[in-house]
């Protein structure tokens, strides 16, 4: 090889070595960043998962113990003792019956009224935009504030707005929250007023997403009114009805804030559900083990109900998209 060619090869080799020595660290850093980026993006979700699992595992563990907040030295593991004690407690079955019964009635009432409100807001009426905006007002208020507001309006004397208005109809004062017969109805009214807009929004979105072709075919066939609603609107709206029902079942099973702010489970335990019973055991009577056992039973109910309803929702969604 000529001396000039040999020198040129050496120069090229030195240049390549210098180039690789300058670029390789940057590439390594880039590869390192690309490798760590997915884990960094997943970190908030992981922290959230840990923040959810830790209280659940701690509550599950406490439900298997005889933990008393006042007597921590008596702490011991009892296994399923708290759950067996629940089966021997008559108030457990009453609270379970009230929880399930209230949930069934509340979901039926709220979904039915929500469908009616959604149909109204979907129709061509004057001031539809204003009504849609006003419908969101209950959603802007915390449930406790909503409950306290209604508690003032439901005062047992004529000082309450509701009894004052009923007096013009010749109806005497109603003990809305102090009577066994009317307390459950009062809780249902407050709960419905606060959550009806949420149900209506879901169903309104469903109505606006329905295809036009079935309705055009129905008009050609001469169908109208109730027939169109029953055979076209309801079947197509079924996934949205199940979705709204799922949310309301989950919330109604574990309703707490409205009952706590109004009746505290009374009068005479008329509005005592599983959530309130868990609260009383854990933070009023300091029996954390029994309180967590009630909470675990409630959690199982919510999980089973949501799992079953989501299965129905999936099948309904597949049927409407075929």
HELIX and SHEET records of a PDB file:
HELIX    1   1 UNK A    3  UNK A   62  1                                  60    
HELIX    2   2 UNK A   72  UNK A   74  5                                   3    
HELIX    3   3 UNK A   81  UNK A   88  1                                   8    
HELIX    4   4 UNK A   90  UNK A  122  1                                  33    
HELIX    5   5 UNK A  128  UNK A  135  1                                   8    
HELIX    6   6 UNK A  137  UNK A  140  5                                   4    
HELIX    7   7 UNK A  143  UNK A  153  1                                  11    
HELIX    8   8 UNK A  161  UNK A  167  1                                   7    
HELIX    9   9 UNK A  180  UNK A  209  1                                  30    
HELIX   10  10 UNK A  213  UNK A  220  1                                   8    
HELIX   11  11 UNK A  226  UNK A  228  1                                   3    
HELIX   12  12 UNK A  229  UNK A  233  3                                   5    
HELIX   13  13 UNK A  234  UNK A  253  1                                  20    
HELIX   14  14 UNK A  257  UNK A  262  1                                   6    
HELIX   15  15 UNK A  274  UNK A  279  1                                   6    
HELIX   16  16 UNK A  280  UNK A  284  3                                   5    
HELIX   17  17 UNK A  288  UNK A  321  1                                  34    
END                                                                             
